[in-house]
């Protein structure tokens, strides 16, 4: 599934909790239904970002990994 991405959040090279903190700040700037793609190198994001989405009601559309980079496509929930 190819989602139209409204923003790419590059957190490569940052360690926990920075990627999730940056995602939390980015979410505030966008509207419900917008899609954010997160790029990260910290393996802990495989646990943290899905939990972030679950707790806040965002849809984790896709989660992949290539050459040590983790990619998350997230559709933002209402409010």
N, C-alpha and C positions, 0 to 999 in steps of 0.2 A: 504494500500500500504506500503510495507516494502522497504524503500530506503537503499542502502548501504551508511553508514555514514563515511565520511573521517575524521571528527573531532567532538569531543564533547566539547562544551564551557560551563563550569559550572559557572554561575553567581548567584547561590543561595546565599541569604543573602545580596546581593548588591541592592542598591536603585538607582532610576533614577537620573542621566543619565548613571550611570556606566555600566549596561548591554549592552546598545546600543553602548557605547564607546568601550567596549571590543569586541563586534561583529565587529565594524568597523575596529579595528586593526587586528582581526583574518582574515577578508575577504582579507586583503592585502597579507596574507601568502599563500593563496590557489589559485588554477586555476579555470577558468570558467568551470562549470559543476560539480565541487566538491560539496559535500553535508555537511553542518554543522548542527549539532543538538545543540540547545541552551536550557539549563535548567535554569529556573529563578523562584524566589519567589515573585518578585515585580509585583503586579497587573498592574502597568502602562505599563508593557511590552506588554500587550494585545493590547494596542494602539500603542506603540512606534515601536515594531518590524515589524508588518505589514506595517506601514508607511515607515519604513526604507527600506523594500523590494520593496515597490511600487516606491519610489523615485529613488532608485538605480537600479531598473530593475531585482532584484533577485526574484526567484520563491519561494513563501511560500508554500511548498509542504504539510505540515501538521502542525496543531496547536491543542494541547490537554492540558488538565489540570487534574492532579490527586493529591489528598491529599495536596493541596496548592502549588504544583509545576507545573509551566507552561513549556510545551515542544514545541519547534518550530523546524521544519525541513526545511532547506533552501538550495535550489540549486543556486549556484552562477552564475551570468550572465557574459557575456563577458565583459572584460575590465572594 
